[in-house]
Amino acid sequence: MSALEQVNLTTLENQAFALMSRLHVILRRQNGRITDIEYMRIDPGYCRHVLDLAARMDGDDLAQICEKLEALYFGPDGLFVRTPPKPPLLARLAPQQAAEKPRQPQADEERAYVGRLR
């Protein structure tokens, strides 16, 4: 992927995040509905569900946000069409944490440490 394509992809992701944030606030204020923006960003099924839910509600602003998100994610050159969704942040951190094993203390260090406590 070229640098220009990466910049375009990042711009689209930023626009989508801003729209999802607005959608989240509107749904929270109008219906008390809480959405997960991170999960919406990575799971096409959940994203589609939230957009369908919001589309059934009243509000011009909601309709505009849903249309824009629909185009950003599911359009012909959408984020879910163009690239596979990213795994959740915690899932990306898990392999790193598993690779880092805690240091096992040496027997001499343990005895020396315990001996100094008394």
BELRATA-V465210 format. One line per field, one symbol per residue. phi: phi as a letter, one per 40 degrees, with the letter a starting at -180 (. if undefined). psi: psi as a letter, one per 20 degrees, with the letter a starting at -180 (. if undefined). burial: b if it has 16 or more other C-alpha atoms within 10 Angstrom, else e. Layout:
phi->???
psi->???
burial->???
//
This chain:
phi->.ccccccccccccccccccccccdccccccbgcbbbcccccbbcccdccccccccccchccccccccccdcccbcdbcccccbccccddccccdcccccccccccccccccccccccc
psi->prhghggggggghgggggghgggggghgggijppqogghhhiohggggggggghhiqqphgggggggghgghgjrhkrhhggqqqqqqghhhhghghhhoqqppqqhgggghgghih.
burial->eeeeeeeebeebbeebbebbeebbebbeeeeeeebebebbbbbbebbbebbeebbeeeeeebbebbebbbebbbeeebbbeeeeeeeeeeeeeeeeeeeeeeeeeeeeeeeeeeeeee
//
